[in-house]
Every structure is written in structure tokens, then in C-alpha cells.
Amino acid sequence: MGPWGKRSDMVVHEREPFNAEPPRAALAEQRITPVDAFYSRNHGPVPRIDPARWRLRVDGLVEHPLELGLGELRDRFEEVEAAATLQCAGNRRAGLAAVRAIPGEDPWGPCATGTARWTGARLRDVLAAAGLRPGAAHIAFSAPDVSALAEPPQPYGGSVPVGKALGAEVLLAWAMDGQPLPRAHGAPLRAVVPGWIGARSVKWLTAVTALSEPSDNYFQATSYHLLPAGTDPGRAAPGSGIPLGPIALNCDILRPDDGARLPAGPVRITGYAFAGEDRTVARVDVSLDRGRSWCQAALDEAENPWVWQHWRTTLELPPGETEITARAWDSTGALMPESPAQLWNPKGYANNAWARIRVTAR
């Protein structure tokens, strides 16, 4: 067993703060990701919180500010359970780093993503009890984990537009896969914002605040922005670039593994695809000849718009080295872009280029 109850074969990018993803095979053909294989993305040390003393503040542009313990939250609001996929904005960053170096950023592979069944209260129910005032346009989340990535160091935070916050899918979650949230995943309470980058599903929540403008927290105002290729991230002013929110259509190959040695002949190829926001994946294509020809893979139905879909196909693998390529289309007809070179950015966010692995057959 590895740190924080994770698998011993996790790919650990940093130990403090703990940032790790599972190997590809750990996610293959599993709609619900085991907790020990769920990726961990942190910006500072995991805080130590006494659940008995913990309180959630609901404040800002509200008529009736609230302060709730976990028991009060559970007793006062309807409990709901929903499956949702979380995905780091830096998922598949290694593919962009292969185009051009991305200094200071972890080289995430394709497994900084996972799906769980989350249990909690709808955020919109809590906001209704507080009574949003006119002018409330954004809902901010605050947490106690202090990150040295900000200058000066500050606690983590972020916000989403009120339209997203009032969606029935957005939860204040206290359980993951039927068990209390593990400490590493945000206990006692976290936000779950399906379809949006994982950075907005803030862990260890201490406050939910209604604002007229987006949060000025470093991780909302400065970080998690898509910057032009020539920008120095260290000198980018707050608000520069495009703030990241909804996840971009994406897919990757989970089995076989990149670099695998296999017998020539029929090979089963599997992976995941995820459309983001309220879209679903409509089709996944797989190629053994660098995109000159394609085979359509079998694709799982989406349980809801907020979860990934797994896909699979069996193709004839020729002797020698082969590049296996996969691409996805979403329910709007959009297709993943072909090349990571077209997507490179200095923070390495939102790589949704065609997935590629290389295998050797004998």
C-alpha cells in the first residue's frame, strides 16, 4: 500500500504536496474507479481537520448567512448520490511536454482522471436556504490547504458562475463510493462540480460565498488560465488568458500499455472517453496506421452526462512496431484535434489531442 492508502504502483509526481495517478491498467474497463486508484491532485499539504469542530460558512451576497456542522448539513438537506468523473486540467500534460518543455509542472499522463459515486447535498439547495441576493453571479469555494505556489502563499480556492452552481449535478459531498470521504479526497466535505476541471471541485470546504465577480483567489484569478504560447507564466497578470471551466472532449488508451510487447494477431484495445460539461461521447475511432484508416470502437452508454464512457475494440496487430491512435467525437459533432503541437501552452493544460501509444508485436 502506498501513501494515503493508494496503490503501491501509483505514478507519484510529487510526495509533498502529494500528486499521483494510477497506471493505465488500473482504470481499464472500470466504470467506477477504486478509491485506492483515484488520482490525487493537491496544491499544498493535506490539512488535518477535526470533524467535530468543523463548520461550513455560507455567506457573501445572501439574505440568511449559514453556519453548518456536518450533522446539520446532512439532517437539513436532501441526501443525493450521483456518479461523476473528475479530471485534472493537466491530464495528459506529458503529451504537450513532448512537444516543448513545460518547466515547473508535473508531467501528468492520461490517468489524472477517475469516476466515483458521490453522496451529499445539492449546492443549489443550500444556496436556496441562504437566499441568493440580486447581483450574486459567482459562487466561491474556500479551503484551508495553504499552497506555496501562490505568491505570497495562500489557502486554495476557486469559483464557478452561479448558473453552474445551481445545476442539480453540483454537490457538497461527504461520501465517496458509499464511504465517508477519505482525508486525502477532501474530508469532511468537498465540492463536486461535474463536467468542469477538477480544480473547481474544491476539497476540505470551509466556506461557500456568493460574489458579484469571480473569486480573486490565486487559483481562480491567475492559475488555471490557458495562456498564449509566448507568455511567461511567472509574469502573467491576474486575469490573463482564458480561465478554464468546462472540460474539453478527451479520450485515451488504457490497455495495452504504452511500450507493451505483444504477440502479433488479434489485440483487445480499450480506453476511456469523456466529453465534459453536459455533453456525451458519440463515437470513438481507433487506428493502427497513424490515422490513414479507422475502426469504430464499441462504446458504453453514458450513465449520465457527467461520467466518462469506456470503449473497446479488437484489431489485428501486425509484426513490428505499431502506433495505436484513438480519437473521440462528442454529441455536438465536435472531434478531438489531431496534434498536441497545435495545443501547446506554457502551463500544459487541456491536452485533448488524439491519443497515441506505441507497441511492439512479435
C-alpha positions in Angstrom: 0.0 0.0 0.0 1.3 3.5 -0.9 0.9 6.9 0.7 -2.7 7.9 1.6 -4.0 4.4 1.1 -3.2 4.4 -2.6 -1.9 1.5 -4.7 1.8 0.8 -4.4 2.2 1.2 -8.2 0.8 4.7 -8.4 2.9 7.1 -10.5 3.9 9.7 -7.9 4.8 13.1 -9.4 5.3 14.8 -6.0 5.2 13.5 -2.5 4.6 16.9 -0.8 2.1 18.0 -1.9 1.0 14.5 -2.9 0.3 14.3 -6.6 -0.1 10.9 -8.1 -2.0 8.9 -10.8 -2.6 5.2 -11.3 -1.1 3.1 -14.1 -3.3 2.8 -17.2 -4.4 -0.8 -16.4 -5.9 0.3 -13.1 -8.6 2.3 -14.9 -9.3 -0.1 -17.8 -12.9 -1.2 -18.2 -13.9 0.0 -14.7 -16.8 2.5 -14.7 -16.2 3.3 -11.0 -12.6 3.9 -10.1 -11.5 2.2 -6.9 -10.6 4.7 -4.2 -7.1 3.4 -4.0 -6.6 4.1 -7.7 -8.3 7.5 -7.8 -5.8 10.2 -8.8 -4.7 12.7 -6.2 -4.1 16.4 -7.1 -3.0 18.7 -4.3 -1.6 22.2 -4.2 -0.4 22.1 -0.6 -0.1 19.7 2.3 -3.3 17.8 3.1 -4.8 19.6 6.1 -5.7 18.0 9.4 -9.3 18.9 10.3 -11.3 17.9 13.4 -14.7 16.9 12.0 -16.3 17.6 15.4 -15.2 21.3 15.3 -15.5 21.8 11.5 -18.2 24.2 10.2 -19.2 25.3 6.8 -20.0 29.0 6.3 -22.4 30.1 3.6 -22.1 33.9 3.2 -21.5 36.8 0.9 -24.4 38.0 -1.2 -27.1 36.0 0.7 -30.1 37.0 2.8 -29.5 34.5 5.5 -25.9 33.5 6.2 -25.5 30.0 7.4 -23.0 28.1 9.6 -23.5 24.3 9.5 -21.8 21.4 11.0 -21.7 18.1 9.0 -24.6 16.7 11.0 -26.7 19.7 10.4 -26.0 19.7 6.7 -27.0 16.0 6.5 -30.1 16.4 8.5 -31.4 19.6 6.9 -30.9 18.9 3.2 -31.9 16.0 1.0 -29.2 13.4 0.5 -28.5 12.5 -3.1 -26.0 10.2 -4.8 -24.6 10.6 -8.3 -21.8 9.3 -10.3 -19.4 11.9 -11.7 -16.0 11.9 -13.4 -13.3 14.3 -12.2 -10.4 15.2 -14.4 -7.4 17.4 -13.7 -6.8 20.3 -16.1 -3.2 18.9 -16.5 -4.3 15.4 -17.5 -2.2 14.2 -20.4 0.3 17.1 -19.9 3.2 14.7 -20.8 2.0 14.8 -24.4 2.4 18.6 -24.5 5.8 18.4 -22.8 7.0 16.1 -25.5 6.4 18.9 -28.0 8.2 21.5 -25.9 9.3 21.6 -22.3 6.9 22.9 -19.6 9.1 23.8 -16.6 7.7 23.6 -13.1 4.7 21.5 -14.0 4.1 17.8 -13.2 4.2 15.6 -16.3 0.7 14.0 -15.8 -0.1 11.1 -18.0 -3.6 10.1 -19.1 -4.8 8.9 -15.7 -5.3 12.1 -13.8 -9.0 11.3 -14.0 -11.5 9.0 -12.3 -15.1 8.3 -11.6 -16.8 7.9 -8.2 -20.3 7.8 -6.7 -20.5 10.9 -4.6 -23.0 11.4 -1.8 -24.0 14.8 -0.4 -26.4 17.7 -0.6 -27.2 19.7 -3.8 -25.3 23.0 -3.6 -28.4 24.7 -5.0 -30.5 23.5 -2.0 -28.0 25.1 0.4 -27.9 28.3 -1.6 -31.7 28.4 -1.6 -31.8 28.2 2.2 -29.3 31.1 2.4 -31.3 33.1 -0.2 -29.1 34.5 -3.0 -29.4 38.2 -3.3 -29.6 40.2 -6.6 -26.1 40.6 -8.0 -24.9 37.2 -6.9 -23.2 35.9 -10.1 -20.5 33.6 -8.9 -20.2 31.1 -6.1 -16.7 30.8 -4.5 -15.3 27.8 -2.6 -12.7 28.3 0.2 -10.4 25.7 1.7 -7.7 25.7 4.4 -4.9 23.9 2.5 -2.1 26.6 2.1 -0.2 26.5 -1.2 3.3 27.9 -1.7 2.5 28.1 -5.5 0.8 31.4 -4.8 2.9 34.5 -4.0 2.6 35.0 -1.1 1.3 31.6 -0.1 -2.4 31.4 0.4 -5.2 28.9 1.0 -6.7 27.2 -2.0 -10.0 28.4 -3.5 -11.9 28.9 -6.7 -15.4 29.8 -8.0 -18.0 28.9 -10.6 -20.7 31.0 -12.2 -24.0 30.9 -10.4 -25.7 29.2 -13.4 -23.4 26.2 -13.0 -23.6 26.3 -9.2 -27.4 26.0 -9.4 -27.3 22.9 -11.6 -28.7 19.8 -9.9 -25.5 17.9 -10.5 -23.3 20.1 -8.3 -22.9 18.6 -4.9 -21.4 19.3 -1.5 -20.2 15.8 -0.9 -19.4 13.9 2.3 -19.1 10.4 0.9 -17.3 8.7 -1.9 -18.4 5.2 -3.2 -20.6 4.7 -0.1 -17.9 5.5 2.5 -17.1 8.7 4.3 -14.7 10.9 2.2 -11.1 9.8 2.8 -8.9 12.6 4.2 -6.9 12.8 1.0 -10.1 13.4 -1.0 -11.4 16.3 1.0 -13.0 15.1 4.3 -15.2 16.1 5.8 -16.8 18.0 2.8 -15.8 18.8 -0.7 -17.4 20.4 -3.8 -18.1 18.1 -6.8 -18.6 20.2 -9.9 -19.2 17.6 -12.7 -18.1 18.4 -16.2 -15.7 21.1 -15.1 -11.9 20.8 -14.4 -11.1 19.1 -11.2 -9.6 22.3 -9.8 -13.2 23.7 -9.3 -14.2 20.6 -7.1 -12.6 22.2 -4.1 -11.7 19.8 -1.2 -11.8 20.4 2.6 -14.5 23.1 2.2 -14.8 25.8 4.8 -16.9 28.4 3.1 -19.3 28.9 0.2 -19.5 32.6 -0.7 -21.8 34.3 -3.2 -20.0 37.0 -5.1 -20.7 39.6 -7.9 -17.4 38.7 -9.6 -15.3 35.5 -9.8 -13.1 34.7 -6.8 -9.8 36.7 -6.6 -8.1 33.6 -5.2 -4.8 32.9 -7.0 -6.1 29.6 -8.3 -9.1 31.2 -9.9 -7.6 34.6 -11.0 -4.2 33.6 -12.1 -3.7 29.9 -12.2 -5.8 27.5 -14.4 -5.8 30.0 -17.2 -4.9 29.0 -20.8 -2.1 31.3 -21.7 -0.8 32.2 -25.2 2.3 30.1 -26.2 4.7 33.0 -25.8 3.6 34.0 -22.3 5.9 33.7 -19.3 3.5 32.2 -16.6 5.6 33.8 -13.8 4.9 37.3 -15.2 1.3 36.8 -16.3 -1.0 39.3 -14.7 -4.2 38.1 -12.9 -6.9 37.6 -15.5 -4.5 36.8 -18.3 -5.5 34.2 -20.8 -8.7 32.1 -20.9 -10.0 30.9 -17.5 -10.6 27.1 -17.6 -14.0 25.8 -16.7 -15.8 23.0 -18.7 -13.6 20.1 -19.6 -12.6 19.6 -23.3 -13.6 16.5 -25.1 -10.9 13.9 -24.5 -10.0 10.2 -24.7 -7.1 7.9 -24.1 -6.0 4.3 -24.4 -5.8 2.3 -21.2 -4.9 -1.2 -22.5 -2.4 -2.2 -23.8 0.1 -0.1 -22.1 2.4 2.3 -23.9 5.6 0.4 -24.8 4.0 -3.0 -24.4 5.4 -6.1 -26.2 2.6 -8.3 -27.5 2.1 -11.3 -29.8 1.1 -10.4 -33.3 -2.5 -11.0 -34.2 -5.8 -10.1 -32.5 -5.3 -7.5 -29.7 -8.0 -6.1 -27.5 -7.7 -2.3 -27.2 -9.7 -0.4 -24.5 -9.8 3.1 -23.1 -12.0 5.9 -21.8 -13.6 9.0 -23.4 -15.2 12.0 -21.7 -17.0 14.9 -23.3 -17.1 17.4 -20.4 -19.9 19.8 -19.2 -23.3 18.3 -20.2 -22.2 16.6 -23.4 -21.7 12.9 -24.0 -19.3 10.9 -26.3 -20.9 9.9 -29.5 -18.1 7.8 -31.2 -14.6 6.6 -30.7 -12.3 5.6 -33.6 -9.1 3.6 -33.4 -6.3 3.4 -36.0 -3.3 1.2 -36.4 -1.8 3.2 -39.3 -1.4 6.7 -37.9 -4.9 7.8 -38.9 -5.0 6.7 -42.6 -7.8 4.3 -41.8 -10.1 3.9 -38.7 -12.2 1.3 -37.0 -15.2 2.4 -34.9 -14.9 1.1 -31.3 -17.8 -0.2 -29.2 -18.8 2.5 -26.7 -20.6 2.2 -23.4 -23.7 4.2 -22.9 -23.3 7.2 -20.6 -24.9 6.7 -17.2 -25.4 10.4 -17.2 -23.8 13.4 -18.9 -21.3 13.7 -16.1 -19.4 10.4 -16.4 -16.8 9.0 -18.7 -17.6 6.3 -21.2 -15.4 3.2 -21.8 -14.7 1.8 -25.2 -13.2 -1.3 -26.7 -12.3 -3.0 -30.0 -10.2 -5.9 -31.2 -7.8 -5.4 -34.1 -5.2 -7.4 -36.0 -1.8 -6.2 -34.8 1.0 -6.7 -37.4 4.5 -7.8 -36.5 6.9 -4.9 -35.6 6.3 -1.5 -34.0 2.8 -0.1 -34.3 1.4 3.3 -33.2 -2.2 2.9 -31.9 -4.2 6.0 -32.2 -7.7 6.9 -30.8 -9.9 9.9 -31.2 -13.4 10.8 -29.9 -16.4 12.7 -31.2 -19.0 14.3 -28.9 -22.7 14.7 -29.1 -22.3 18.1 -30.7 -20.3 16.6 -33.6 -17.0 18.0 -32.3 -13.8 16.0 -32.9 -10.6 16.0 -30.8 -7.8 17.9 -32.6 -5.1 15.8 -34.2 -1.8 17.2 -32.9 -0.6 18.3 -29.5 1.7 20.8 -31.2 -1.5 22.8 -32.0 -2.4 22.9 -28.4 0.9 23.6 -26.6 0.6 26.2 -23.9 3.1 27.2 -21.2 1.1 25.7 -18.3 0.4 22.4 -20.1 -3.4 22.5 -19.7 -6.2 20.9 -21.7 -4.3 18.5 -23.9 -7.1 16.7 -25.8 -5.1 15.7 -29.0 -5.6 12.3 -30.4 -4.3 9.6 -28.0 -1.3 7.6 -29.2 0.7 4.7 -27.8 3.4 2.6 -29.4 3.6 -1.2 -29.0 5.8 -3.9 -30.5 4.5 -7.2 -31.8 6.4 -10.4 -32.4 
